[in-house]
């Protein structure tokens, strides 16, 4: 235990003192602050319906040629309400004149109404995500419905009441509200995936660096391979947790400092993480990190050069990417309790992401959670022992990386040698 703590302390201090660790942490914290405050600054310059405020001299003009409705007042009122901050100007200009003035920038856009349900929308650049045509259709449809109801004998107020009527829909969920939890689950799962990959690779790169400097040969004489492997993985994991705590703390402080009224409820909904989901994410990060870090560290010990590292760890990286894709497709489809997801909840390589997504997006029995956690804990122990055995072999191995069959053969020979050593010590 003493040797594990020594290696842990050495690895932790070595990780947090590196320039890459300090710079990446600072960059993430700055980005978090910008992401928290920038939307508020952008939305604070806009009105409640998303239209920009302008001074009287800066007001852009929306030109309307109305040949379809008898009254301009209702049309002007609806457009003014929809485009607050714009100057709604009625005109008798024809299509070519309106097009020319829109082209020169005198008008922001123009409308030519020839019939109650027919409109020509004139704009200089038709933006992909502007949504202007959808809004205009709603306004003109509402105006037509109101006019027809008035012709049928209803008063203006009664007509508007009918046209503006909305259905109040109350949703009662007996289980988990997937619609409400989707984005928060997706964000947490993305962070979980990135953290496992990033900090797992940190372990593998540390092992290769030590082997290139021959430091491993000295370390192996001072401590058991299992102590070195567990100390290294735990130390790097604690460094990763330190970075995550700093980033998450910055995010929480930034979000609480932002005025809630300056952000739309849709964005605030994305930041609505429940405490239990954060704790589950932390638990499965730790378990997933240990599973993949032991494998990555073991494979990295077989590399003689940094150039060989990517080739050796590529099978493990493919596993984690495949696990991530399976879970993403499942939560996108809404079927998080499919047979595939249930099976993935008990496979060590996919369990951290799969069981977390199921817990967040559905109702999972307690025994299922405990079974999945148990499988992962046993896997951590077994993978740790396997990684230590491979690490011991890879310490003195140089040259081309061995093939999987060669690694298995060397492990078998090492196991036989250990058995003979134990038998001789007993006798």
Beta strands, then each sheet from edge to edge (+ up, - down):
strand 1: 61-66
strand 2: 87-90
strand 3: 109-115
strand 4: 118-123
sheet 1: 2+ 1+ 3+ 4-
end
